[in-house]
Amino acid sequence: MSKLAAALSDVAPDVVTPVRKGPSGACHGKYPADLEDWAEVERLRKAPGNWREAQRVVDDALGIAEPVDNDKFRYHWRRKCFCWPQGQRLA
């Protein structure tokens, strides 16, 4: 090991995992991460509706008795949740 590498290994911090933004455990695995489902949820919330109505319809369709917080629902369906595949997740 070079002198520089040896000196830096003593002072450099260990690799840190970045902190996830947004609600932790947004969907808890309750919602699919599929673009066809996403398109239907988008259609629900836009014509005429809102996020709460879309969540009610989705939860009824999936048989979810205890819905997650609506902020977490929106976070998931905006494709920011980490359960979405890397290529489909939005920033």
C-alpha positions as CSV (number, residue, x, y, z in Angstrom):
1,M,0.0,0.0,0.0
2,S,1.3,3.5,-0.9
3,K,2.0,6.1,1.8
4,L,-1.0,8.1,0.5
5,A,-3.4,5.2,0.6
6,A,-2.2,4.2,4.0
7,A,-2.7,7.8,5.3
8,L,-6.1,8.1,3.7
9,S,-7.4,4.8,5.0
10,D,-6.9,6.1,8.5
11,V,-8.8,9.3,8.1
12,A,-11.4,8.5,5.3
13,P,-14.8,7.5,6.6
14,D,-16.2,4.1,5.8
15,V,-18.6,3.8,2.9
16,V,-21.9,5.2,4.0
17,T,-25.2,4.1,2.6
18,P,-27.2,7.1,1.5
19,V,-30.3,7.9,3.5
20,R,-33.5,7.2,1.5
21,K,-35.7,10.3,0.9
22,G,-39.4,10.1,1.4
23,P,-41.5,7.9,3.7
24,S,-39.7,4.8,4.8
25,G,-41.5,1.6,3.9
26,A,-43.9,3.5,1.7
27,C,-45.9,0.6,0.4
28,H,-45.0,-2.3,2.7
29,G,-45.3,-4.6,-0.3
30,K,-49.0,-3.9,-0.5
31,Y,-49.0,-2.3,-3.9
32,P,-47.6,-3.7,-7.2
33,A,-44.8,-2.0,-9.0
34,D,-46.0,-2.5,-12.6
35,L,-46.3,0.2,-15.3
36,E,-49.8,-1.0,-16.4
37,D,-51.0,-0.6,-12.8
38,W,-49.3,2.8,-12.5
39,A,-51.1,4.0,-15.7
40,E,-54.5,2.9,-14.3
41,V,-53.8,4.6,-10.9
42,E,-52.8,7.8,-12.9
43,R,-56.0,7.6,-14.9
44,L,-58.0,7.2,-11.6
45,R,-56.5,10.2,-9.9
46,K,-56.8,12.5,-12.9
47,A,-60.3,11.8,-14.2
48,P,-62.1,13.3,-12.0
49,G,-60.6,12.4,-8.7
50,N,-57.8,12.8,-6.4
51,W,-55.2,10.8,-4.5
52,R,-57.6,9.8,-1.7
53,E,-60.3,8.6,-4.1
54,A,-57.7,6.7,-6.1
55,Q,-56.3,5.1,-2.9
56,R,-59.8,4.0,-1.8
57,V,-60.5,2.4,-5.2
58,V,-57.1,0.7,-5.3
59,D,-57.3,-0.6,-1.7
60,D,-60.8,-1.9,-2.4
61,A,-59.7,-3.7,-5.5
62,L,-56.7,-5.3,-3.7
63,G,-58.7,-6.1,-0.6
64,I,-56.5,-4.0,1.7
65,A,-58.4,-3.5,4.9
66,E,-55.9,-1.2,6.6
67,P,-54.6,1.3,4.1
68,V,-51.3,3.0,4.4
69,D,-51.0,6.8,4.9
70,N,-52.1,8.7,1.8
71,D,-48.7,10.4,1.6
72,K,-47.0,7.0,1.4
73,F,-49.6,5.9,-1.2
74,R,-48.8,8.9,-3.4
75,Y,-45.0,8.4,-2.9
76,H,-45.3,4.8,-4.2
77,W,-47.5,5.7,-7.2
78,R,-45.3,8.6,-8.2
79,R,-42.8,5.8,-8.7
80,K,-40.3,7.1,-6.1
81,C,-40.6,4.1,-3.8
82,F,-37.7,1.6,-3.8
83,C,-39.9,-1.3,-4.7
84,W,-40.0,0.0,-8.3
85,P,-37.3,-1.5,-10.5
86,Q,-34.4,0.8,-11.1
87,G,-35.3,1.6,-14.7
88,Q,-38.9,2.5,-13.8
89,R,-38.2,4.6,-10.7
90,L,-38.6,8.4,-11.1
91,A,-36.3,10.8,-9.3
